[in-house]
Amino acid sequence: MDRGESGKNIKGRPALQQLLHDAKSKDFDLVLVWKVNRFSRKTKDLLNIVEELEMRNIVFHFKGGRIHLLRMSSLPLFLF
């Protein structure tokens, strides 16, 4: 959990880097994000993270806002 961290840059966020590291070990099966703009403001970063998690069968869920992640092919589809 990154308390109070900005979603502007994912590189300078130790807790996010730890989450990605732990995902490789499959230490969890769900990532719950309250606000997507606090997770990542760059669409490319967000899509890369979601893809990496999905490759490991880890569910990525947005709780706040009106964003829904669907899987209709090999790529995620975000509905706003």
N, CA, C and O atoms as a Maestro MAE file, in Angstrom:
{
 s_m_m2io_version
 :::
 2.0.0
}

f_m_ct {
 s_m_title
 :::
 protein
 m_atom[320] {
  # First column is atom index #
  i_m_mmod_type
  r_m_x_coord
  r_m_y_coord
  r_m_z_coord
  i_m_residue_number
  s_m_chain_name
  s_m_pdb_residue_name
  s_m_pdb_atom_name
  i_m_atomic_number
  :::
  1 25 0.842 -1.166 0.000 1 A "MET " " N  " 7
  2 3 0.000 0.000 0.000 1 A "MET " " CA " 6
  3 2 0.893 1.237 0.000 1 A "MET " " C  " 6
  4 15 1.798 1.369 0.824 1 A "MET " " O  " 8
  5 25 0.621 2.134 -0.935 2 A "ASP " " N  " 7
  6 3 1.327 3.419 -0.990 2 A "ASP " " CA " 6
  7 2 0.425 4.475 -0.375 2 A "ASP " " C  " 6
  8 15 -0.449 5.016 -1.051 2 A "ASP " " O  " 8
  9 25 0.624 4.764 0.864 3 A "ARG " " N  " 7
  10 3 -0.210 5.781 1.519 3 A "ARG " " CA " 6
  11 2 0.227 7.168 1.075 3 A "ARG " " C  " 6
  12 15 1.349 7.598 1.341 3 A "ARG " " O  " 8
  13 25 -0.684 7.863 0.389 4 A "GLY " " N  " 7
  14 3 -0.432 9.236 0.006 4 A "GLY " " CA " 6
  15 2 0.508 9.412 -1.167 4 A "GLY " " C  " 6
  16 15 0.891 10.539 -1.481 4 A "GLY " " O  " 8
  17 25 0.890 8.332 -1.823 5 A "GLU " " N  " 7
  18 3 1.797 8.436 -2.959 5 A "GLU " " CA " 6
  19 2 1.034 8.844 -4.211 5 A "GLU " " C  " 6
  20 15 -0.118 8.455 -4.400 5 A "GLU " " O  " 8
  21 25 1.671 9.614 -5.046 6 A "SER " " N  " 7
  22 3 1.083 10.034 -6.310 6 A "SER " " CA " 6
  23 2 1.195 8.927 -7.342 6 A "SER " " C  " 6
  24 15 2.130 8.127 -7.315 6 A "SER " " O  " 8
  25 25 0.224 8.891 -8.255 7 A "GLY " " N  " 7
  26 3 0.256 7.921 -9.337 7 A "GLY " " CA " 6
  27 2 1.035 8.408 -10.540 7 A "GLY " " C  " 6
  28 15 1.012 7.770 -11.593 7 A "GLY " " O  " 8
  29 25 1.729 9.537 -10.399 8 A "LYS " " N  " 7
  30 3 2.427 10.135 -11.537 8 A "LYS " " CA " 6
  31 2 3.587 9.284 -12.039 8 A "LYS " " C  " 6
  32 15 3.786 9.149 -13.246 8 A "LYS " " O  " 8
  33 25 4.350 8.713 -11.117 9 A "ASN " " N  " 7
  34 3 5.547 7.969 -11.497 9 A "ASN " " CA " 6
  35 2 5.603 6.667 -10.706 9 A "ASN " " C  " 6
  36 15 5.629 6.695 -9.476 9 A "ASN " " O  " 8
  37 25 5.622 5.524 -11.397 10 A "ILE " " N  " 7
  38 3 5.632 4.244 -10.684 10 A "ILE " " CA " 6
  39 2 7.022 3.824 -10.229 10 A "ILE " " C  " 6
  40 15 7.151 2.954 -9.367 10 A "ILE " " O  " 8
  41 25 8.050 4.420 -10.787 11 A "LYS " " N  " 7
  42 3 9.427 4.004 -10.462 11 A "LYS " " CA " 6
  43 2 9.839 4.387 -9.044 11 A "LYS " " C  " 6
  44 15 10.568 3.636 -8.397 11 A "LYS " " O  " 8
  45 25 9.395 5.522 -8.556 12 A "GLY " " N  " 7
  46 3 9.792 5.994 -7.234 12 A "GLY " " CA " 6
  47 2 8.846 5.564 -6.133 12 A "GLY " " C  " 6
  48 15 8.734 6.248 -5.115 12 A "GLY " " O  " 8
  49 25 8.161 4.441 -6.315 13 A "ARG " " N  " 7
  50 3 7.176 3.984 -5.339 13 A "ARG " " CA " 6
  51 2 7.542 2.585 -4.848 13 A "ARG " " C  " 6
  52 15 7.189 1.585 -5.474 13 A "ARG " " O  " 8
  53 25 8.252 2.525 -3.727 14 A "PRO " " N  " 7
  54 3 8.732 1.241 -3.224 14 A "PRO " " CA " 6
  55 2 7.623 0.215 -2.982 14 A "PRO " " C  " 6
  56 15 7.818 -0.968 -3.263 14 A "PRO " " O  " 8
  57 25 6.479 0.635 -2.474 15 A "ALA " " N  " 7
  58 3 5.409 -0.329 -2.188 15 A "ALA " " CA " 6
  59 2 4.846 -0.913 -3.488 15 A "ALA " " C  " 6
  60 15 4.514 -2.098 -3.536 15 A "ALA " " O  " 8
  61 25 4.737 -0.111 -4.520 16 A "LEU " " N  " 7
  62 3 4.263 -0.625 -5.812 16 A "LEU " " CA " 6
  63 2 5.290 -1.572 -6.414 16 A "LEU " " C  " 6
  64 15 4.930 -2.607 -6.974 16 A "LEU " " O  " 8
  65 25 6.549 -1.227 -6.303 17 A "GLN " " N  " 7
  66 3 7.603 -2.111 -6.796 17 A "GLN " " CA " 6
  67 2 7.590 -3.440 -6.037 17 A "GLN " " C  " 6
  68 15 7.821 -4.497 -6.625 17 A "GLN " " O  " 8
  69 25 7.319 -3.383 -4.731 18 A "GLN " " N  " 7
  70 3 7.229 -4.607 -3.928 18 A "GLN " " CA " 6
  71 2 6.030 -5.441 -4.371 18 A "GLN " " C  " 6
  72 15 6.119 -6.667 -4.437 18 A "GLN " " O  " 8
  73 25 4.909 -4.787 -4.674 19 A "LEU " " N  " 7
  74 3 3.730 -5.500 -5.162 19 A "LEU " " CA " 6
  75 2 4.049 -6.249 -6.449 19 A "LEU " " C  " 6
  76 15 3.671 -7.410 -6.602 19 A "LEU " " O  " 8
  77 25 4.737 -5.597 -7.368 20 A "LEU " " N  " 7
  78 3 5.098 -6.239 -8.632 20 A "LEU " " CA " 6
  79 2 6.072 -7.396 -8.403 20 A "LEU " " C  " 6
  80 15 5.990 -8.424 -9.074 20 A "LEU " " O  " 8
  81 25 6.981 -7.225 -7.465 21 A "HIS " " N  " 7
  82 3 7.919 -8.297 -7.117 21 A "HIS " " CA " 6
  83 2 7.171 -9.485 -6.519 21 A "HIS " " C  " 6
  84 15 7.417 -10.631 -6.895 21 A "HIS " " O  " 8
  85 25 6.254 -9.212 -5.585 22 A "ASP " " N  " 7
  86 3 5.476 -10.272 -4.944 22 A "ASP " " CA " 6
  87 2 4.549 -10.971 -5.934 22 A "ASP " " C  " 6
  88 15 4.232 -12.149 -5.768 22 A "ASP " " O  " 8
  89 25 4.120 -10.252 -6.953 23 A "ALA " " N  " 7
  90 3 3.262 -10.860 -7.983 23 A "ALA " " CA " 6
  91 2 4.006 -11.978 -8.706 23 A "ALA " " C  " 6
  92 15 3.406 -12.983 -9.089 23 A "ALA " " O  " 8
  93 25 5.288 -11.806 -8.888 24 A "LYS " " N  " 7
  94 3 6.088 -12.839 -9.553 24 A "LYS " " CA " 6
  95 2 6.097 -14.130 -8.744 24 A "LYS " " C  " 6
  96 15 6.212 -15.219 -9.306 24 A "LYS " " O  " 8
  97 25 5.977 -14.006 -7.419 25 A "SER " " N  " 7
  98 3 5.936 -15.177 -6.539 25 A "SER " " CA " 6
  99 2 4.508 -15.666 -6.314 25 A "SER " " C  " 6
  100 15 4.285 -16.672 -5.641 25 A "SER " " O  " 8
  101 25 3.552 -14.947 -6.883 26 A "LYS " " N  " 7
  102 3 2.120 -15.261 -6.706 26 A "LYS " " CA " 6
  103 2 1.750 -15.302 -5.226 26 A "LYS " " C  " 6
  104 15 1.084 -16.229 -4.766 26 A "LYS " " O  " 8
  105 25 2.190 -14.285 -4.488 27 A "ASP " " N  " 7
  106 3 1.903 -14.197 -3.056 27 A "ASP " " CA " 6
  107 2 0.463 -13.765 -2.773 27 A "ASP " " C  " 6
  108 15 0.036 -13.784 -1.619 27 A "ASP " " O  " 8
  109 25 -0.283 -13.381 -3.791 28 A "PHE " " N  " 7
  110 3 -1.664 -12.924 -3.643 28 A "PHE " " CA " 6
  111 2 -2.392 -13.195 -4.949 28 A "PHE " " C  " 6
  112 15 -1.764 -13.512 -5.959 28 A "PHE " " O  " 8
  113 25 -3.721 -13.070 -4.934 29 A "ASP " " N  " 7
  114 3 -4.482 -13.336 -6.148 29 A "ASP " " CA " 6
  115 2 -5.420 -12.197 -6.541 29 A "ASP " " C  " 6
  116 15 -6.191 -12.331 -7.492 29 A "ASP " " O  " 8
  117 25 -5.359 -11.073 -5.813 30 A "LEU " " N  " 7
  118 3 -6.221 -9.936 -6.095 30 A "LEU " " CA " 6
  119 2 -5.512 -8.634 -5.746 30 A "LEU " " C  " 6
  120 15 -4.878 -8.526 -4.696 30 A "LEU " " O  " 8
  121 25 -5.623 -7.646 -6.633 31 A "VAL " " N  " 7
  122 3 -5.175 -6.289 -6.342 31 A "VAL " " CA " 6
  123 2 -6.415 -5.414 -6.409 31 A "VAL " " C  " 6
  124 15 -7.091 -5.369 -7.437 31 A "VAL " " O  " 8
  125 25 -6.716 -4.717 -5.317 32 A "LEU " " N  " 7
  126 3 -7.873 -3.832 -5.241 32 A "LEU " " CA " 6
  127 2 -7.370 -2.398 -5.196 32 A "LEU " " C  " 6
  128 15 -6.589 -2.024 -4.320 32 A "LEU " " O  " 8
  129 25 -7.831 -1.601 -6.158 33 A "VAL " " N  " 7
  130 3 -7.414 -0.198 -6.263 33 A "VAL " " CA " 6
  131 2 -8.637 0.683 -6.050 33 A "VAL " " C  " 6
  132 15 -9.666 0.502 -6.700 33 A "VAL " " O  " 8
  133 25 -8.514 1.633 -5.139 34 A "TRP " " N  " 7
  134 3 -9.645 2.503 -4.854 34 A "TRP " " CA " 6
  135 2 -9.807 3.563 -5.937 34 A "TRP " " C  " 6
  136 15 -10.905 3.737 -6.466 34 A "TRP " " O  " 8
  137 25 -8.743 4.268 -6.274 35 A "LYS " " N  " 7
  138 3 -8.794 5.298 -7.312 35 A "LYS " " CA " 6
  139 2 -7.682 5.040 -8.317 35 A "LYS " " C  " 6
  140 15 -6.506 4.977 -7.958 35 A "LYS " " O  " 8
  141 25 -8.066 4.891 -9.573 36 A "VAL " " N  " 7
  142 3 -7.090 4.533 -10.596 36 A "VAL " " CA " 6
  143 2 -6.038 5.625 -10.778 36 A "VAL " " C  " 6
  144 15 -4.882 5.311 -11.065 36 A "VAL " " O  " 8
  145 25 -6.403 6.895 -10.619 37 A "ASN " " N  " 7
  146 3 -5.421 7.955 -10.815 37 A "ASN " " CA " 6
  147 2 -4.379 7.998 -9.706 37 A "ASN " " C  " 6
  148 15 -3.323 8.608 -9.874 37 A "ASN " " O  " 8
  149 25 -4.660 7.361 -8.582 38 A "ARG " " N  " 7
  150 3 -3.664 7.252 -7.514 38 A "ARG " " CA " 6
  151 2 -2.737 6.064 -7.761 38 A "ARG " " C  " 6
  152 15 -1.616 6.027 -7.253 38 A "ARG " " O  " 8
  153 25 -3.207 5.104 -8.536 39 A "PHE " " N  " 7
  154 3 -2.390 3.940 -8.869 39 A "PHE " " CA " 6
  155 2 -1.409 4.282 -9.977 39 A "PHE " " C  " 6
  156 15 -0.207 4.049 -9.852 39 A "PHE " " O  " 8
  157 25 -1.934 4.838 -11.066 40 A "SER " " N  " 7
  158 3 -1.083 5.267 -12.176 40 A "SER " " CA " 6
  159 2 -1.835 6.264 -13.035 40 A "SER " " C  " 6
  160 15 -2.990 6.039 -13.398 40 A "SER " " O  " 8
  161 25 -1.189 7.345 -13.352 41 A "ARG " " N  " 7
  162 3 -1.803 8.332 -14.242 41 A "ARG " " CA " 6
  163 2 -1.431 8.089 -15.693 41 A "ARG " " C  " 6
  164 15 -2.050 8.644 -16.601 41 A "ARG " " O  " 8
  165 25 -0.430 7.267 -15.910 42 A "LYS " " N  " 7
  166 3 -0.007 6.962 -17.274 42 A "LYS " " CA " 6
  167 2 -0.689 5.680 -17.730 42 A "LYS " " C  " 6
  168 15 -0.505 4.620 -17.131 42 A "LYS " " O  " 8
  169 25 -1.475 5.784 -18.790 43 A "THR " " N  " 7
  170 3 -2.215 4.633 -19.300 43 A "THR " " CA " 6
  171 2 -1.295 3.477 -19.639 43 A "THR " " C  " 6
  172 15 -1.623 2.320 -19.381 43 A "THR " " O  " 8
  173 25 -0.149 3.784 -20.213 44 A "LYS " " N  " 7
  174 3 0.800 2.737 -20.591 44 A "LYS " " CA " 6
  175 2 1.279 1.960 -19.363 44 A "LYS " " C  " 6
  176 15 1.340 0.731 -19.395 44 A "LYS " " O  " 8
  177 25 1.618 2.663 -18.291 45 A "ASP " " N  " 7
  178 3 2.042 1.994 -17.057 45 A "ASP " " CA " 6
  179 2 0.919 1.119 -16.512 45 A "ASP " " C  " 6
  180 15 1.149 -0.025 -16.119 45 A "ASP " " O  " 8
  181 25 -0.293 1.659 -16.492 46 A "LEU " " N  " 7
  182 3 -1.433 0.914 -15.986 46 A "LEU " " CA " 6
  183 2 -1.662 -0.364 -16.783 46 A "LEU " " C  " 6
  184 15 -1.836 -1.438 -16.207 46 A "LEU " " O  " 8
  185 25 -1.662 -0.250 -18.099 47 A "LEU " " N  " 7
  186 3 -1.891 -1.418 -18.944 47 A "LEU " " CA " 6
  187 2 -0.784 -2.451 -18.787 47 A "LEU " " C  " 6
  188 15 -1.052 -3.653 -18.780 47 A "LEU " " O  " 8
  189 25 0.453 -1.995 -18.662 48 A "ASN " " N  " 7
  190 3 1.570 -2.929 -18.461 48 A "ASN " " CA " 6
  191 2 1.436 -3.684 -17.141 48 A "ASN " " C  " 6
  192 15 1.693 -4.886 -17.080 48 A "ASN " " O  " 8
  193 25 1.034 -2.980 -16.092 49 A "ILE " " N  " 7
  194 3 0.875 -3.622 -14.788 49 A "ILE " " CA " 6
  195 2 -0.277 -4.619 -14.827 49 A "ILE " " C  " 6
  196 15 -0.144 -5.743 -14.344 49 A "ILE " " O  " 8
  197 25 -1.409 -4.210 -15.402 50 A "VAL " " N  " 7
  198 3 -2.560 -5.107 -15.488 50 A "VAL " " CA " 6
  199 2 -2.196 -6.351 -16.292 50 A "VAL " " C  " 6
  200 15 -2.559 -7.466 -15.916 50 A "VAL " " O  " 8
  201 25 -1.485 -6.161 -17.391 51 A "GLU " " N  " 7
  202 3 -1.077 -7.304 -18.205 51 A "GLU " " CA " 6
  203 2 -0.158 -8.238 -17.422 51 A "GLU " " C  " 6
  204 15 -0.314 -9.458 -17.475 51 A "GLU " " O  " 8
  205 25 0.793 -7.665 -16.701 52 A "GLU " " N  " 7
  206 3 1.714 -8.490 -15.912 52 A "GLU " " CA " 6
  207 2 0.964 -9.275 -14.841 52 A "GLU " " C  " 6
  208 15 1.252 -10.451 -14.618 52 A "GLU " " O  " 8
  209 25 0.010 -8.636 -14.183 53 A "LEU " " N  " 7
  210 3 -0.771 -9.328 -13.158 53 A "LEU " " CA " 6
  211 2 -1.636 -10.423 -13.767 53 A "LEU " " C  " 6
  212 15 -1.724 -11.525 -13.227 53 A "LEU " " O  " 8
  213 25 -2.266 -10.120 -14.880 54 A "GLU " " N  " 7
  214 3 -3.142 -11.114 -15.510 54 A "GLU " " CA " 6
  215 2 -2.359 -12.320 -16.023 54 A "GLU " " C  " 6
  216 15 -2.884 -13.434 -16.033 54 A "GLU " " O  " 8
  217 25 -1.138 -12.120 -16.439 55 A "MET " " N  " 7
  218 3 -0.311 -13.252 -16.868 55 A "MET " " CA " 6
  219 2 -0.092 -14.235 -15.712 55 A "MET " " C  " 6
  220 15 0.170 -15.418 -15.926 55 A "MET " " O  " 8
  221 25 -0.203 -13.722 -14.497 56 A "ARG " " N  " 7
  222 3 -0.010 -14.546 -13.306 56 A "ARG " " CA " 6
  223 2 -1.344 -14.908 -12.647 56 A "ARG " " C  " 6
  224 15 -1.378 -15.370 -11.506 56 A "ARG " " O  " 8
  225 25 -2.443 -14.692 -13.383 57 A "ASN " " N  " 7
  226 3 -3.794 -14.990 -12.890 57 A "ASN " " CA " 6
  227 2 -4.140 -14.226 -11.618 57 A "ASN " " C  " 6
  228 15 -4.795 -14.756 -10.720 57 A "ASN " " O  " 8
  229 25 -3.693 -12.978 -11.553 58 A "ILE " " N  " 7
  230 3 -4.013 -12.098 -10.438 58 A "ILE " " CA " 6
  231 2 -5.067 -11.108 -10.927 58 A "ILE " " C  " 6
  232 15 -4.873 -10.432 -11.936 58 A "ILE " " O  " 8
  233 25 -6.180 -11.029 -10.206 59 A "VAL " " N  " 7
  234 3 -7.284 -10.150 -10.577 59 A "VAL " " CA " 6
  235 2 -6.946 -8.721 -10.185 59 A "VAL " " C  " 6
  236 15 -6.436 -8.473 -9.093 59 A "VAL " " O  " 8
  237 25 -7.231 -7.793 -11.073 60 A "PHE " " N  " 7
  238 3 -7.022 -6.367 -10.825 60 A "PHE " " CA " 6
  239 2 -8.392 -5.717 -10.828 60 A "PHE " " C  " 6
  240 15 -9.086 -5.752 -11.844 60 A "PHE " " O  " 8
  241 25 -8.799 -5.117 -9.702 61 A "HIS " " N  " 7
  242 3 -10.148 -4.575 -9.577 61 A "HIS " " CA " 6
  243 2 -10.104 -3.120 -9.125 61 A "HIS " " C  " 6
  244 15 -9.413 -2.783 -8.163 61 A "HIS " " O  " 8
  245 25 -10.849 -2.255 -9.827 62 A "PHE " " N  " 7
  246 3 -11.004 -0.854 -9.448 62 A "PHE " " CA " 6
  247 2 -12.261 -0.732 -8.598 62 A "PHE " " C  " 6
  248 15 -13.340 -1.121 -9.045 62 A "PHE " " O  " 8
  249 25 -12.151 -0.212 -7.407 63 A "LYS " " N  " 7
  250 3 -13.311 -0.058 -6.530 63 A "LYS " " CA " 6
  251 2 -14.005 1.280 -6.748 63 A "LYS " " C  " 6
  252 15 -15.229 1.330 -6.863 63 A "LYS " " O  " 8
  253 25 -13.237 2.361 -6.805 64 A "GLY " " N  " 7
  254 3 -13.833 3.683 -6.952 64 A "GLY " " CA " 6
  255 2 -13.921 4.094 -8.411 64 A "GLY " " C  " 6
  256 15 -13.146 3.625 -9.244 64 A "GLY " " O  " 8
  257 25 -14.847 4.952 -8.711 65 A "GLY " " N  " 7
  258 3 -14.977 5.447 -10.076 65 A "GLY " " CA " 6
  259 2 -15.830 4.542 -10.940 65 A "GLY " " C  " 6
  260 15 -16.409 3.564 -10.468 65 A "GLY " " O  " 8
  261 25 -15.894 4.883 -12.198 66 A "ARG " " N  " 7
  262 3 -16.743 4.150 -13.134 66 A "ARG " " CA " 6
  263 2 -15.905 3.453 -14.189 66 A "ARG " " C  " 6
  264 15 -16.154 3.605 -15.385 66 A "ARG " " O  " 8
  265 25 -14.934 2.706 -13.761 67 A "ILE " " N  " 7
  266 3 -14.067 1.991 -14.694 67 A "ILE " " CA " 6
  267 2 -14.288 0.503 -14.486 67 A "ILE " " C  " 6
  268 15 -14.292 0.008 -13.359 67 A "ILE " " O  " 8
  269 25 -14.472 -0.194 -15.588 68 A "HIS " " N  " 7
  270 3 -14.670 -1.632 -15.536 68 A "HIS " " CA " 6
  271 2 -13.657 -2.280 -16.464 68 A "HIS " " C  " 6
  272 15 -13.453 -1.829 -17.591 68 A "HIS " " O  " 8
  273 25 -13.042 -3.312 -15.997 69 A "LEU " " N  " 7
  274 3 -12.053 -4.040 -16.784 69 A "LEU " " CA " 6
  275 2 -12.692 -5.323 -17.283 69 A "LEU " " C  " 6
  276 15 -13.109 -6.168 -16.492 69 A "LEU " " O  " 8
  277 25 -12.766 -5.463 -18.585 70 A "LEU " " N  " 7
  278 3 -13.321 -6.655 -19.204 70 A "LEU " " CA " 6
  279 2 -12.241 -7.364 -19.985 70 A "LEU " " C  " 6
  280 15 -11.275 -6.744 -20.432 70 A "LEU " " O  " 8
  281 25 -12.402 -8.643 -20.146 71 A "ARG " " N  " 7
  282 3 -11.471 -9.394 -20.969 71 A "ARG " " CA " 6
  283 2 -12.289 -10.060 -22.062 71 A "ARG " " C  " 6
  284 15 -13.022 -11.020 -21.821 71 A "ARG " " O  " 8
  285 25 -12.144 -9.516 -23.293 72 A "MET " " N  " 7
  286 3 -12.883 -10.053 -24.427 72 A "MET " " CA " 6
  287 2 -11.941 -10.678 -25.446 72 A "MET " " C  " 6
  288 15 -12.387 -11.314 -26.400 72 A "MET " " O  " 8
  289 25 -10.667 -10.501 -25.250 73 A "SER " " N  " 7
  290 3 -9.659 -11.074 -26.141 73 A "SER " " CA " 6
  291 2 -8.390 -11.212 -25.326 73 A "SER " " C  " 6
  292 15 -8.440 -11.360 -24.105 73 A "SER " " O  " 8
  293 25 -7.278 -11.166 -25.986 74 A "SER " " N  " 7
  294 3 -6.020 -11.266 -25.242 74 A "SER " " CA " 6
  295 2 -5.611 -9.934 -24.624 74 A "SER " " C  " 6
  296 15 -4.612 -9.868 -23.909 74 A "SER " " O  " 8
  297 25 -6.373 -8.867 -24.889 75 A "LEU " " N  " 7
  298 3 -6.065 -7.553 -24.333 75 A "LEU " " CA " 6
  299 2 -7.183 -7.091 -23.417 75 A "LEU " " C  " 6
  300 15 -8.349 -7.386 -23.681 75 A "LEU " " O  " 8
  301 25 -6.859 -6.373 -22.344 76 A "PRO " " N  " 7
  302 3 -7.917 -5.856 -21.478 76 A "PRO " " CA " 6
  303 2 -8.664 -4.720 -22.164 76 A "PRO " " C  " 6
  304 15 -8.107 -4.010 -23.001 76 A "PRO " " O  " 8
  305 25 -9.919 -4.560 -21.802 77 A "LEU " " N  " 7
  306 3 -10.760 -3.485 -22.319 77 A "LEU " " CA " 6
  307 2 -11.257 -2.689 -21.146 77 A "LEU " " C  " 6
  308 15 -11.923 -3.238 -20.269 77 A "LEU " " O  " 8
  309 25 -10.952 -1.402 -21.101 78 A "PHE " " N  " 7
  310 3 -11.394 -0.530 -20.039 78 A "PHE " " CA " 6
  311 2 -12.606 0.246 -20.518 78 A "PHE " " C  " 6
  312 15 -12.570 0.857 -21.586 78 A "PHE " " O  " 8
  313 25 -13.683 0.230 -19.735 79 A "LEU " " N  " 7
  314 3 -14.873 0.998 -20.041 79 A "LEU " " CA " 6
  315 2 -14.984 2.110 -19.030 79 A "LEU " " C  " 6
  316 15 -14.947 1.865 -17.824 79 A "LEU " " O  " 8
  317 25 -15.121 3.340 -19.511 80 A "PHE " " N  " 7
  318 3 -15.231 4.507 -18.620 80 A "PHE " " CA " 6
  319 2 -16.651 5.016 -18.625 80 A "PHE " " C  " 6
  320 15 -16.960 5.992 -17.942 80 A "PHE " " O  " 8
  :::
 }
 m_bond[319] {
  # First column is bond index #
  i_m_from
  i_m_to
  i_m_order
  :::
  1 1 2 1
  2 2 3 1
  3 3 4 2
  4 3 5 1
  5 5 6 1
  6 6 7 1
  7 7 8 2
  8 7 9 1
  9 9 10 1
  10 10 11 1
  11 11 12 2
  12 11 13 1
  13 13 14 1
  14 14 15 1
  15 15 16 2
  16 15 17 1
  17 17 18 1
  18 18 19 1
  19 19 20 2
  20 19 21 1
  21 21 22 1
  22 22 23 1
  23 23 24 2
  24 23 25 1
  25 25 26 1
  26 26 27 1
  27 27 28 2
  28 27 29 1
  29 29 30 1
  30 30 31 1
  31 31 32 2
  32 31 33 1
  33 33 34 1
  34 34 35 1
  35 35 36 2
  36 35 37 1
  37 37 38 1
  38 38 39 1
  39 39 40 2
  40 39 41 1
  41 41 42 1
  42 42 43 1
  43 43 44 2
  44 43 45 1
  45 45 46 1
  46 46 47 1
  47 47 48 2
  48 47 49 1
  49 49 50 1
  50 50 51 1
  51 51 52 2
  52 51 53 1
  53 53 54 1
  54 54 55 1
  55 55 56 2
  56 55 57 1
  57 57 58 1
  58 58 59 1
  59 59 60 2
  60 59 61 1
  61 61 62 1
  62 62 63 1
  63 63 64 2
  64 63 65 1
  65 65 66 1
  66 66 67 1
  67 67 68 2
  68 67 69 1
  69 69 70 1
  70 70 71 1
  71 71 72 2
  72 71 73 1
  73 73 74 1
  74 74 75 1
  75 75 76 2
  76 75 77 1
  77 77 78 1
  78 78 79 1
  79 79 80 2
  80 79 81 1
  81 81 82 1
  82 82 83 1
  83 83 84 2
  84 83 85 1
  85 85 86 1
  86 86 87 1
  87 87 88 2
  88 87 89 1
  89 89 90 1
  90 90 91 1
  91 91 92 2
  92 91 93 1
  93 93 94 1
  94 94 95 1
  95 95 96 2
  96 95 97 1
  97 97 98 1
  98 98 99 1
  99 99 100 2
  100 99 101 1
  101 101 102 1
  102 102 103 1
  103 103 104 2
  104 103 105 1
  105 105 106 1
  106 106 107 1
  107 107 108 2
  108 107 109 1
  109 109 110 1
  110 110 111 1
  111 111 112 2
  112 111 113 1
  113 113 114 1
  114 114 115 1
  115 115 116 2
  116 115 117 1
  117 117 118 1
  118 118 119 1
  119 119 120 2
  120 119 121 1
  121 121 122 1
  122 122 123 1
  123 123 124 2
  124 123 125 1
  125 125 126 1
  126 126 127 1
  127 127 128 2
  128 127 129 1
  129 129 130 1
  130 130 131 1
  131 131 132 2
  132 131 133 1
  133 133 134 1
  134 134 135 1
  135 135 136 2
  136 135 137 1
  137 137 138 1
  138 138 139 1
  139 139 140 2
  140 139 141 1
  141 141 142 1
  142 142 143 1
  143 143 144 2
  144 143 145 1
  145 145 146 1
  146 146 147 1
  147 147 148 2
  148 147 149 1
  149 149 150 1
  150 150 151 1
  151 151 152 2
  152 151 153 1
  153 153 154 1
  154 154 155 1
  155 155 156 2
  156 155 157 1
  157 157 158 1
  158 158 159 1
  159 159 160 2
  160 159 161 1
  161 161 162 1
  162 162 163 1
  163 163 164 2
  164 163 165 1
  165 165 166 1
  166 166 167 1
  167 167 168 2
  168 167 169 1
  169 169 170 1
  170 170 171 1
  171 171 172 2
  172 171 173 1
  173 173 174 1
  174 174 175 1
  175 175 176 2
  176 175 177 1
  177 177 178 1
  178 178 179 1
  179 179 180 2
  180 179 181 1
  181 181 182 1
  182 182 183 1
  183 183 184 2
  184 183 185 1
  185 185 186 1
  186 186 187 1
  187 187 188 2
  188 187 189 1
  189 189 190 1
  190 190 191 1
  191 191 192 2
  192 191 193 1
  193 193 194 1
  194 194 195 1
  195 195 196 2
  196 195 197 1
  197 197 198 1
  198 198 199 1
  199 199 200 2
  200 199 201 1
  201 201 202 1
  202 202 203 1
  203 203 204 2
  204 203 205 1
  205 205 206 1
  206 206 207 1
  207 207 208 2
  208 207 209 1
  209 209 210 1
  210 210 211 1
  211 211 212 2
  212 211 213 1
  213 213 214 1
  214 214 215 1
  215 215 216 2
  216 215 217 1
  217 217 218 1
  218 218 219 1
  219 219 220 2
  220 219 221 1
  221 221 222 1
  222 222 223 1
  223 223 224 2
  224 223 225 1
  225 225 226 1
  226 226 227 1
  227 227 228 2
  228 227 229 1
  229 229 230 1
  230 230 231 1
  231 231 232 2
  232 231 233 1
  233 233 234 1
  234 234 235 1
  235 235 236 2
  236 235 237 1
  237 237 238 1
  238 238 239 1
  239 239 240 2
  240 239 241 1
  241 241 242 1
  242 242 243 1
  243 243 244 2
  244 243 245 1
  245 245 246 1
  246 246 247 1
  247 247 248 2
  248 247 249 1
  249 249 250 1
  250 250 251 1
  251 251 252 2
  252 251 253 1
  253 253 254 1
  254 254 255 1
  255 255 256 2
  256 255 257 1
  257 257 258 1
  258 258 259 1
  259 259 260 2
  260 259 261 1
  261 261 262 1
  262 262 263 1
  263 263 264 2
  264 263 265 1
  265 265 266 1
  266 266 267 1
  267 267 268 2
  268 267 269 1
  269 269 270 1
  270 270 271 1
  271 271 272 2
  272 271 273 1
  273 273 274 1
  274 274 275 1
  275 275 276 2
  276 275 277 1
  277 277 278 1
  278 278 279 1
  279 279 280 2
  280 279 281 1
  281 281 282 1
  282 282 283 1
  283 283 284 2
  284 283 285 1
  285 285 286 1
  286 286 287 1
  287 287 288 2
  288 287 289 1
  289 289 290 1
  290 290 291 1
  291 291 292 2
  292 291 293 1
  293 293 294 1
  294 294 295 1
  295 295 296 2
  296 295 297 1
  297 297 298 1
  298 298 299 1
  299 299 300 2
  300 299 301 1
  301 301 302 1
  302 302 303 1
  303 303 304 2
  304 303 305 1
  305 305 306 1
  306 306 307 1
  307 307 308 2
  308 307 309 1
  309 309 310 1
  310 310 311 1
  311 311 312 2
  312 311 313 1
  313 313 314 1
  314 314 315 1
  315 315 316 2
  316 315 317 1
  317 317 318 1
  318 318 319 1
  319 319 320 2
  :::
 }
}
